[in-house]
Amino acid sequence: MPLASRYLAAEDRYDTMTYRRTGRSGLDLPALSLGLWHNFGGTDSFETQRAVLRRAFDLGVTHFDLANNYGPPYGSAEENFGRHLAADLKPYRDELILSTKAGYDMWPGPYGDHGSRKYLIASLNQSLTRMGVDYVDVFYHHRPDPSTPLEETMGALASAVQQGKALYVGVSNYSAERTREAARILGDLGVPLLIHQPSYSMLNRHIENPAHQDAYDGEQTESLLDVVGELGVGTIVFSPLQQGLLTSKYLTGAAPAGSRAARTDSPFLSSGALTEDYLSRAKALNEIAAGRGQTLAQLALAWVLRDARVTSALIGASSVAQLEDNVAALAAGPLTEDEIAAIEPLAQQLG
């Protein structure tokens, strides 16, 4: 590699980032972690990815979150990250937290989806190969699989730790009740449940609700945040910006060209989300953000981090500028009680 392209991490990379303890474990995570769900696939700019990853680590973002099917195409985010790791970040491997997941569709046939031991162990082996590492720090089951005994799924996660292929394990998109049972099973196997990864934002507060409808388990009677708090399990939340709705991008009521809401093929967001109710609340939240010297996105990140049970928030970044703007959310300090009270009537489930 030419000397001019060699990466040397910033010496002050730990000076300004906030780190928070993951439940009752010994592991700290940065308050903001970088998710590679979008922007790191085979169709995205490799050089932009490299610039974002370098800048993230320079800013103290030590945690990079992946999954087996992140792309597109499936697997390409892990492959690209592996190339960046080999070129730039390998000397710093012991300063990094790398996570990946399995649970959604990955390859054809009955063994490339859901929660069987066959699928999870095979997927993890493939992920390690794509990233070029011997182990990941956290391996998640990406979603519940009611058709597979939870004992089998949690047993596969425990095996990953026992085989030295993962240091910790987590679950994602699990209900409160299923999380409690997963933690019990793992505890009996001598492998604690480290962390849960649910969606959470000012417009998506289901993890606070003790009586919400879960897609897999039906009516719930416990709050997920209460359960993880009781069990000492960490929480890392995804989509804290509600797929871009909690940014300034849509405040005019129109979807800019190239945005997710403007795309007809986006399964996550459409222009139909830009309702009058959304716009009135987003504009009011934007005014509160301006009063703190923040953007709407920065306020949204500060808001999910107001709860001590939330260890970290996952951010995505399509550019270095966007990454820097998100990380700057930490500079304004925590929300005050008065600010939280002002936000409360505006931060309601988007219907």
Secondary structure, 3 states (H helix, E strand, C coil): CCHHHCCCCCCCCCCCCCEEECCCCCCEEECEEEECCCCCCCCCCHHHHHHHHHHHHHCCCCEEECCCCCCCCCCHHHHHHHHHHHHHHHHHHHHCEEEEEECCCCCCCCCCCCCCHHHHHHHHHHHHHHHCCCCEEEEEECCCCCCCCHHHHHHHHHHHHHCCCEEEEEEECCCHHHHHHHHHHHHHCCCCEEEEECECECCECHHHCCCCEECCCEECCCCHHHHHHHHCCEEEEECCCHHHCCCHHHCCCCCCCCCHHHCCCCCCCCHHHCCHHHHHHHHHHHHHHHHCCCCHHHHHHHHHCCCCCCCEEEECCCCHHHHHHHHHHHHHCCCCHHHHHHHCCCCCCCC
